């Protein structure tokens, strides 16, 4: 079972963001729901009535790269585990905000394959960071786990080309 622990400052930011949006959080009821709502958006992020948002996969810069700063591949850790995200060649923007060459992180836990033709699902294995977060703390059961980051656009869909990290493997041990 995966449990997301969010620092107080991120929780406060999420409350502010969710207050600005009528959207409901699709993660309600699962233990990963402690993360800010992935559909949160600031008033300024809403498109003008005459603006049409693009459909389909959004383009990513050719030099875009997402990676896991820590823990390192092959690390042995204790739970909770702090995971830091790295990104080069593009920017981070909250879910719901359409801005060229930006996206937000999705952490895939023990997932070997993911859809690219539709928005990423939201579950304990597909954790959305729609508030623009760049790190998290996870409660992971003892054992081996794989972690992968995937950048999603304003609607949680992977970019074209897909911007995804290498999959890393960590081993969680009891203290």
C-alpha positions, 0 to 999 in steps of 0.5 A: 500500500502506498501512502503520500505524505505532503508537507504542510506548505503544499497542503495549504497551497492545495487548499488555496488552489482547490478553492479557486476551482469547481473541479472535483478531485478524482482521487477522493477515497484512496490513500493517495488522495492526500496529494493536492487535487490534480484538477486544481487550477488558479483563476488565471489558468482558465482559458478565455471563452473564445480560446480553444484548447488543443486536443490530443497529445501536446508537443514536448521540446526535443531536449526535455528530460525528467529524472529522479534525483533521489533515491538513487537506482538500487538504493536500500531505504526505510519508509517513509521515502522522500522522492525528489523529481528533476526536470530539464528542458521544459517547465512545471505548471499545475494541472488545468493550466495550458501553457506551451512546453510545460507539464506536471509530474506523475509518479508511477509506483510498481508500474511497467507500462502506461497509456500515452493515448489518453490521460494517465489514471489516478491511483496508488500506483499512478500518483498525480502531482497536479499542484506542480510539486517537485518532491514527495514522501511515500510510505512503502511496504518493505520489499522491492519497488520500481519508480518512474516519473512521467510528465503529463500536460494540462489534462494529465496526458503524456507529451509527444514525444513522451517525457519519462524517466528511467525506471529505478528500483529501490528496496525498502527495509524495516528499521 
